């Protein structure tokens, strides 16, 4: 390798290591607040009733061989 290439590789490795350590670092309080869900998001468990009033619809795609039934519920 040429000398310039070795220097470039070293600089890039140092930059990636710095970015990794910067991304993984931080204040301890910021992680604790994120894990708790933040302020004002707590719900009283006694106020919950099942089934929930919100309706949800799940849709997706299926693949099937040619000539087979196209309706997956049949």
Steps between C-alpha positions, in 0.01 A plus 500: 500500500611847437562738786200719409270199496620389846438848639152511341410160646621610844301826486183319392542238774546775757190683371287184517622422851424855612151482347437166671605626841305823456183314403527259793582771752264746658336593824360229723182704567405510131486121480294467816240750376473321166453162664222631725308632199548869570284736700123495477465158336395299802152347490300396804461120473156519664371711210579230242225266384515224245420493218647842440282762332750535216455261208803378310520337160800298396565453132779330317606328181507128434652310215356178367581265211326551167178301478443480875230668708563875521293549815717396799196444726357220279 
